[in-house]
Amino acid sequence: MIGVVASEGEHAAVVEFFELFKTPWEFHRPGAHYDVLLCSNSLVPENSAKLLLLYSAQRQAFEECRNVKTRSGPRDHFVSFRGERMPIYGNCLLFDSPCNTVLVHEGTNSAAAVSVASDAQVVIRFGFDLFEEVRHLLTQGQPAEFANIPTLDLHVSLLRELIVSQRVSLVEILPVPAGNRFIVCLTHDVDHPRVRYHICDHTMFGFLYRALVGSVINFCRGRRSLRQVAVNWKAALSLPLVFAGLAKDFWNQLDRYLELEKDLASTFFVIPTKGDAGVDSNGRTRAKRASRYASADIVDALKKLLSANSEIAVHGIDAWRDSAKGRDERARIQEITGTVEVGVRMHWLYFSSQASLTLEKAGFSYDSTAGYNETIGYRAGTAQVFKQPNVDHLLELPLHIMDTALFYPSYMNLSDEQAGAAMLPLIENATRFGGALTINWHDRSLGPERLWGDAYVTLLRDLRARTPWFATAAQAVSWFRKRRATSFARVTQDSASIRVQPTTDPTAADLPPLTVRVYNSSASKHNLRHSGSAPFEEFTIDDSDQILIAA
């Protein structure tokens, strides 16, 4: 078990970190024995831990008693562990010491973490504040320039690797369902379900320019085929017939998504009200944000999605800043779906430091706004579902890949092939770290003038080949809620056995089971596998199971 010594102000970040790194731990109790003792900006209590982990960006007794010279690192720190880079967003202390280097500070090539070993204990001293990094990532997030780095997942991976490399027994509930490498959430923001809702507005004129002029320009640049130019011109010229009801509405692509995603779960975020642009964080109203449809206008299409086991959630306008409006937006979707638990993603990804609390007060069960408009990657540094420190129930399902970020000229402006290459590292990270890879492909992106369907088909093919669990956003959040509710307890104070007790919530019965991994087990060595230098065993637990593990 891990014992943690931290200030009261760090407790929320500590608790959330160990929901992501789901392993037995507790705040330090005097006299208790811990295999690993983690101290953050604190005096080290008397202990018999095999591994002592010290985190602080300030000088501590470790340096003083060993006469280790230290200095503050420059801003914009990157540290590397065995060649893998991760940013440090707070202060970082560097060590000039003959001790073994654990982390290297890039730019100065100095040690950002060092270790000292004795017969009884290994001490690793980190020059940064782990839980301040966790708090920053979950509440403020990463700048877009570092979006490609799953920083929080790397912090978890680093801690796990250091523990198991010391041959300390470690029990962990993996952030993936049994039998799968990761979770995929296919989501669709329904912004423009019909082009006929846009007679002579800015959206229509923008479409005509991009379809007629933009297509030719992109053809000359090698970014459009002649076939795609023809499709876009045909759509543009058919617009009067679409408005008159004499031709198919080419932005109505919901049936096409059902065809492409056959047998796969997906979630559609639907705008509840039309004509309301809402207010941004500066109190401004941006007219172009207002929708030309409301959920009530496409009820038949939504019922068809529901009958195909898709999820309908809220694409909110003002729910992020006004809980009363949030309750109204939620109620409008519930009138159609009849579901009790409803999720939300804000239109244009509007958000603030208080948005999670406001959304919780509005009665939402989860939010999936934590992502980037301008790029793809990890705003919160993780693919795991997490909880903000100021809420009790609402969980955050981070958004990782959005089509408009990939293809818009003002954003990444990629070709189909370049987009596939940009998404591949995120898929590989999901395979390595687990969690839920959340993708947003807008409702009209399969049709003219965007024609981003080929890239989506290729993405689905690549994902299917890795056999993840395709889940609705609500299912993925519920599975992580089930994982979070699972508890650990020692059988007795002196016992080496750990009891793993899953939640008895009946609503979790239809969710995939959990996997418990035990590294360096002192028990049976049958069916051992290896992760790096550490052997491990795995156990599958269902909702009714209670297992004992000799750790």
Buried (B, 14 or more C-beta within 10 A) or exposed (E): BBBBBBEEEBBBBBBBBBBBBBBBBBEBEEEBEBBBBBBBBBEBBEBEBBBBBBBBBEEBEBBEEBEBEBEEBEEBBBBEBEEEBBBBBBBBBBBEBEBEBBBBBBEBEBBBBBBBEEEEBBBBBBBBBBBBBBBBBBBEBBEBEBBBBBBBBBBBBBBBBBBBBBBBBBBBBBBBBBEBBBBBBBBBBBBBBBBBBBEEEEBBEBBBEBBBEBBBEBBEEEBBBEEBBEBBBEBBEBBEEBBEEEBEBBBBBBEBBBEBBEEBBBBBBBBBBBEBBBBBEEEEEEEEBBBBBBBEBBEEBBEBBBEBEBBBBBBBBBBBBBBEBBBBBBBBBBEBBEBEBBBBBBBBBBBEEEBBBBBBBBBBBBBBBBBBEEBBBBBBBBBBBBBBBEBEEBBBBBBBBBBBBBBBEEBBEBBBEBBBEBBEBBBEBBBEBBBBBBBBBBBBBBBBBBBBBEBBEBBBEEBEEBEBBBBBBBBBBBBBBBBBEBEBEBEEEEEBBBBBBBBEEEEBEEBBBBBBBBBBBEBEEEEEEEEEEBBBBEBBBEBEBEBEBBB
